[in-house]
Amino acid sequence: MKYALGKLRLPERPREYLANYLQQTHVTALAITSEHAAYVADLPSHHRDPFDRLIIAQAVLERLPILTADTQMDRYDVELIDAT
């Protein structure tokens, strides 16, 4: 969405960029499961962005840190890595 709005600049379209990036870095994308989606409803309402809430749910359930510059995410019980 940010790419479509002109708020995210990438060297190529998101589909190609992501595929190339994952291949070059040997990173595996984390699939969104029904458990992740359902857990969003259990989260406190500290953050209104539905995509960010899904990332938080994934981090909680998978016990993974989040790399972010979003200071609102520190209100949740997840490990954050500062991206600023």
C-alpha positions as CSV (number, residue, x, y, z in Angstrom):
1,M,0.0,0.0,0.0
2,K,2.8,2.4,0.8
3,Y,4.5,1.7,-2.5
4,A,1.2,2.4,-4.3
5,L,0.8,5.6,-2.4
6,G,4.4,6.7,-3.3
7,K,5.5,6.5,0.4
8,L,7.9,3.6,-0.2
9,R,10.6,3.7,-2.8
10,L,12.0,0.5,-4.1
11,P,14.4,-0.2,-7.0
12,E,11.7,-2.4,-8.6
13,R,8.0,-3.3,-8.1
14,P,7.3,-4.9,-4.7
15,R,6.6,-8.4,-6.1
16,E,10.0,-8.6,-7.8
17,Y,11.8,-6.8,-5.1
18,L,10.6,-9.2,-2.4
19,A,11.3,-12.3,-4.4
20,N,14.8,-11.1,-5.3
21,Y,15.5,-10.0,-1.7
22,L,14.4,-13.3,-0.2
23,Q,16.5,-15.2,-2.6
24,Q,19.6,-13.1,-2.1
25,T,19.4,-13.1,1.7
26,H,18.2,-16.7,2.1
27,V,15.4,-15.5,4.3
28,T,12.1,-17.3,4.5
29,A,8.8,-15.4,4.6
30,L,6.6,-16.1,7.6
31,A,3.2,-17.2,6.5
32,I,0.1,-15.7,8.1
33,T,-1.9,-18.5,9.8
34,S,-5.5,-18.5,11.1
35,E,-4.0,-18.6,14.6
36,H,-2.1,-15.3,13.9
37,A,-5.2,-13.7,12.5
38,A,-7.4,-14.8,15.5
39,Y,-4.8,-13.7,18.0
40,V,-5.1,-10.1,16.8
41,A,-8.5,-9.9,18.5
42,D,-6.8,-10.8,21.9
43,L,-4.3,-7.9,21.6
44,P,-4.9,-4.7,23.6
45,S,-5.9,-1.7,21.5
46,H,-2.6,0.1,21.7
47,H,-2.2,0.2,18.0
48,R,-4.8,0.8,15.3
49,D,-3.0,-0.3,12.2
50,P,-4.3,-3.8,11.3
51,F,-1.1,-4.8,9.5
52,D,1.0,-3.9,12.4
53,R,-1.3,-5.7,14.8
54,L,-0.9,-8.8,12.7
55,I,2.9,-8.5,12.9
56,I,2.6,-8.1,16.6
57,A,0.5,-11.3,16.8
58,Q,3.0,-13.2,14.8
59,A,5.9,-12.0,16.9
60,V,4.1,-13.0,20.1
61,L,3.0,-16.4,18.9
62,E,6.2,-17.3,17.1
63,R,8.4,-15.7,19.8
64,L,10.2,-13.5,17.3
65,P,11.5,-10.0,17.6
66,I,10.2,-7.1,15.5
67,L,12.6,-4.8,13.6
68,T,10.7,-1.5,13.7
69,A,11.0,2.3,14.1
70,D,7.4,2.4,15.3
71,T,7.4,3.6,19.0
72,Q,3.8,2.5,19.5
73,M,4.8,-1.2,19.3
74,D,6.8,-0.9,22.6
75,R,3.5,-1.0,24.4
76,Y,3.1,-4.7,23.6
77,D,4.9,-7.6,25.2
78,V,7.2,-8.3,22.3
79,E,11.0,-7.9,21.8
80,L,11.8,-5.0,19.5
81,I,14.9,-4.2,17.6
82,D,15.2,-0.4,16.9
83,A,15.3,0.3,13.2
84,T,15.9,4.1,13.5
